[in-house]
Amino acid sequence: MTIDPATTTDSAVTTDSAVIADNDLPPRLTHLAFHSPLSEARARRLVERLAATGPRTVLDIGCGWGELLLRILRAAPGAAGVGVDINAEDLARGRAAAEELGLGDRVVFAEESARGITRDPADVVLCLGSSQALSAAEPPLATVEALRALRGLVNSGGRVVLGEGFWQRTPTEDELAGMWPDARADEFLSLGGLVDAAIEAGFRPLWVETASEEEWEEFESGYRSDVEEWLATHPDHPAAAETRAKVDAQRDSWLRGYRTVLGLAYLTLIPVG
């Protein structure tokens, strides 16, 4: 996701030193309900507000396993949904969850790029941490272009929920050095700049919310917990040393780099004009 510097954790269980069966490696992200710092309480409020608009169609860009999409469909029985992502494993998880919830006939999980997406506009459009899926530009221009694309994907009177990173304050040089490779002070907009960009793209902000420190800590810890549990029980595994080094480096980038500096905004937007 755009604001997901923890992506190195996804590759933390790979190794070049041995060929290892997938079932001998740690499970992936089983401790996370959402692939973002989103609490159950905030998710419930989002779902209630979106379902109250009576949507008929829901589109989720960069859906992952589509947890929020499925919750909206449960709360809005007349709605059908489409989730778009390029991660086959996440999509399979979403399809399995949809079947378990009895929603298999109301949702499609499509393995495809969102770049230049041509799907029909929807009443509710979700894009949580996935604005990079809509633009090939360097950030923060990618955010601006993603907002323009989202404006064309939502029906009149509909809603867009954008989950997007922003700088809570200007990071120091030491903090930037501790983040992901080539992190830049101009990589993200401020919260005010992000809202301005949404307005310039043809939206009005209905709700402006930001992830709390507790939500970030739940997400960051949950992101690595599968790997840490696996390392505790597989200390001598051929992939253990490489996995441990990668996950340690990622945790360090959070604790010494972007913690309390990088924020995540949840903007609920309505199209105008």
matplotlib code that plots the C-alpha trace (Angstrom):
import matplotlib.pyplot as plt

x = [0.0, 1.1, 1.6, 2.8, 6.5, 6.1, 6.0, 9.4, 7.7, 5.9, 9.3, 10.8, 10.0, 11.7, 15.2, 17.7, 19.7, 17.3, 14.2, 11.5, 7.9, 5.4, 3.8, 7.1, 7.1, 5.1, 1.5, 0.9, -0.9, -3.3, -3.4, -4.7, -8.3, -7.4, -4.2, -4.0, -4.0, -7.7, -9.4, -12.6, -14.4, -13.4, -14.3, -17.7, -18.4, -17.2, -19.4, -22.5, -22.1, -21.5, -24.3, -26.7, -26.4, -28.1, -25.3, -26.1, -22.5, -19.2, -15.7, -12.6, -9.3, -6.3, -8.7, -6.3, -8.6, -11.5, -12.5, -14.0, -15.7, -17.3, -18.5, -20.2, -22.0, -23.2, -24.6, -26.1, -28.0, -28.9, -25.3, -22.9, -19.2, -16.0, -12.5, -9.5, -6.0, -2.9, -2.1, -3.6, -3.1, -5.0, -7.8, -8.1, -8.5, -11.2, -13.1, -13.0, -14.3, -17.1, -18.2, -18.1, -20.3, -22.7, -21.7, -20.1, -22.8, -22.6, -18.9, -16.2, -12.5, -10.6, -6.9, -6.0, -4.2, -6.1, -3.9, -6.2, -9.2, -12.3, -14.9, -18.2, -18.5, -19.8, -21.9, -19.1, -15.4, -12.7, -9.0, -7.3, -3.5, -3.6, -3.4, -0.2, -2.4, -4.0, -0.9, 2.6, 3.8, 6.2, 4.6, 3.0, 1.9, 0.6, -1.8, -3.1, -3.5, -5.2, -7.8, -8.6, -9.0, -11.3, -13.4, -14.2, -15.0, -17.7, -21.4, -23.0, -24.0, -21.7, -18.9, -15.2, -13.1, -9.5, -6.9, -3.7, -0.4, 0.6, 3.4, 2.3, 5.4, 8.4, 10.7, 14.3, 17.3, 17.9, 14.3, 14.4, 17.6, 15.8, 12.8, 12.6, 15.2, 15.2, 12.6, 12.1, 10.7, 8.5, 7.2, 3.9, 1.6, 0.5, -3.0, -4.2, -2.4, -4.1, -7.6, -6.8, -5.8, -9.1, -11.1, -9.1, -9.9, -13.7, -14.6, -15.9, -14.6, -17.4, -15.2, -11.5, -10.1, -6.6, -5.2, -4.3, -1.0, -2.8, -4.1, -0.6, 0.9, -1.8, -1.1, 2.7, 2.8, 0.2, 2.0, 5.1, 3.5, 3.1, 6.8, 7.9, 5.8, 7.3, 10.9, 10.3, 9.4, 11.8, 15.1, 17.2, 15.2, 17.3, 15.3, 15.4, 18.5, 17.5, 13.9, 15.1, 17.4, 14.7, 11.9, 14.4, 15.3, 11.7, 10.8, 13.8, 12.5, 9.3, 10.7, 13.6, 12.1, 8.4, 6.8, 4.8, 6.0, 4.0, 0.2, -2.7, -5.8, -9.2, -11.1, -14.7, -15.3, -18.4, -18.1, -19.2, -19.6]
y = [0.0, 3.5, 4.1, 0.6, 0.7, -2.7, -4.3, -5.9, -8.2, -9.8, -10.9, -11.7, -15.3, -15.9, -17.2, -17.6, -20.2, -23.1, -24.3, -24.6, -25.6, -22.9, -24.8, -24.8, -21.0, -18.8, -17.9, -14.4, -11.6, -13.9, -11.5, -8.6, -8.0, -5.0, -4.4, -0.9, 0.8, 0.6, -0.3, -2.3, 0.8, 3.0, 0.4, 0.0, 3.7, 3.8, 0.8, 2.3, 5.7, 4.1, 1.6, 4.3, 5.8, 2.7, 1.8, -0.6, -1.0, -1.0, -0.9, -1.6, -0.6, -2.5, -4.6, -7.2, -9.7, -7.2, -7.2, -3.7, -4.4, -7.6, -5.7, -3.1, -5.7, -7.4, -4.0, -3.1, -6.2, -4.7, -4.0, -5.9, -5.5, -5.7, -5.9, -5.3, -6.4, -8.0, -10.3, -13.7, -15.0, -12.1, -12.4, -16.1, -15.2, -12.8, -15.3, -17.8, -15.3, -14.2, -17.8, -18.4, -15.3, -16.3, -13.3, -15.3, -14.4, -10.7, -10.0, -10.5, -10.5, -9.7, -10.2, -7.2, -3.9, -0.7, 1.4, 2.9, 1.0, 1.0, -0.4, 1.4, 4.0, 2.8, 4.2, 3.5, 3.4, 2.3, 3.0, 2.3, 2.6, 1.8, 5.1, 3.9, 1.4, 4.2, 6.2, 5.6, 9.0, 9.6, 10.6, 13.0, 13.5, 9.9, 10.9, 13.9, 11.7, 9.0, 11.4, 12.5, 8.9, 8.2, 11.2, 9.4, 6.1, 7.3, 7.9, 11.3, 11.4, 8.5, 8.2, 7.6, 6.5, 7.2, 5.9, 7.9, 8.7, 12.2, 13.7, 14.6, 16.9, 17.4, 14.4, 15.1, 13.8, 11.1, 10.0, 9.9, 7.8, 5.3, 4.8, 3.0, 3.4, 6.9, 8.3, 12.0, 15.0, 15.8, 12.3, 13.0, 15.9, 17.4, 16.6, 20.0, 19.6, 16.2, 17.6, 20.5, 18.0, 16.2, 19.4, 20.3, 16.9, 17.6, 16.4, 17.8, 16.2, 14.8, 13.2, 13.8, 11.2, 10.0, 6.7, 6.9, 5.8, 2.8, 1.8, 2.1, 0.0, -2.7, -2.8, -2.8, -5.5, -7.6, -7.2, -9.0, -11.3, -14.4, -14.2, -13.7, -16.7, -18.8, -17.7, -18.7, -22.3, -22.6, -21.1, -23.5, -23.4, -22.7, -19.5, -18.3, -16.1, -14.3, -13.9, -12.6, -10.0, -8.7, -8.5, -6.8, -4.2, -3.5, -3.1, -0.8, 1.4, 1.9, 2.5, 4.8, 6.2, 6.8, 6.1, 9.3, 11.0, 9.3, 9.5, 7.9, 9.9, 8.3, 10.8, 10.2, 12.2, 13.2, 14.2, 17.7, 19.5]
z = [0.0, -0.5, 3.2, 3.9, 4.5, 6.1, 2.7, 3.3, 5.8, 2.9, 1.5, 4.8, 4.5, 1.2, 0.9, -1.9, -0.1, -0.2, -2.1, 0.6, 0.3, 1.0, 3.8, 5.6, 5.8, 8.2, 7.3, 5.9, 7.8, 9.6, 12.7, 10.6, 9.9, 7.6, 5.6, 7.2, 10.6, 10.9, 14.2, 14.5, 15.9, 13.0, 10.5, 12.0, 11.8, 8.2, 7.2, 9.0, 7.2, 3.8, 4.1, 5.2, 1.7, 0.2, -2.3, -5.1, -6.3, -4.4, -6.0, -4.0, -5.6, -4.3, -2.2, -0.8, 0.8, 0.8, 4.5, 4.4, 1.1, 2.5, 5.6, 3.5, 1.4, 4.6, 5.9, 2.5, 1.3, -2.0, -3.1, -5.3, -5.1, -7.1, -5.6, -7.8, -6.8, -8.3, -5.3, -6.1, -2.5, -1.0, -3.6, -2.8, 0.9, 0.0, -2.2, 0.6, 3.1, 0.8, 0.4, 4.1, 4.7, 1.9, -0.3, -3.1, -5.5, -4.7, -5.1, -7.7, -6.8, -10.0, -10.4, -12.5, -12.5, -11.6, -13.8, -16.4, -15.0, -17.2, -14.9, -14.5, -11.8, -8.5, -5.6, -3.1, -4.1, -1.6, -2.1, 1.2, 0.9, -2.8, -4.6, -6.3, -8.1, -10.0, -11.1, -12.3, -11.2, -8.3, -5.0, -4.1, -7.7, -7.7, -4.9, -7.0, -10.1, -8.1, -6.8, -10.3, -11.3, -8.3, -9.3, -12.6, -10.8, -8.5, -9.3, -8.7, -5.0, -4.2, -1.7, -2.0, 1.0, 0.5, 2.9, 2.2, 3.9, 5.0, 6.9, 10.5, 10.5, 8.4, 9.0, 10.1, 8.0, 10.6, 10.5, 6.7, 6.8, 9.1, 6.8, 3.5, 0.7, -0.9, 1.5, 0.8, 2.8, -0.2, -0.6, 1.2, 1.5, 4.8, 6.0, 4.8, 1.5, 1.0, 1.7, -0.7, -3.4, -2.9, -3.3, -6.4, -7.9, -7.6, -4.1, -0.9, 2.4, 4.4, 7.0, 7.8, 10.1, 10.9, 12.3, 16.0, 17.4, 18.9, 15.4, 14.0, 16.8, 16.3, 12.6, 12.8, 15.4, 13.7, 10.4, 11.8, 14.4, 12.1, 11.2, 14.8, 15.9, 13.1, 14.0, 17.6, 16.6, 13.6, 14.9, 12.8, 9.7, 6.5, 6.0, 9.6, 9.5, 6.4, 7.6, 11.0, 9.4, 7.1, 9.7, 12.1, 9.5, 8.8, 12.5, 12.9, 10.0, 11.9, 15.3, 14.2, 11.1, 10.4, 13.8, 14.8, 11.6, 8.9, 9.4, 7.6, 6.7, 6.1, 3.9, 3.1, 0.0, -2.1, -5.7, -6.8, -10.1]

ax = plt.figure().add_subplot(projection="3d")
ax.plot(x, y, z, "-o")
ax.set_aspect("equal")
plt.show()
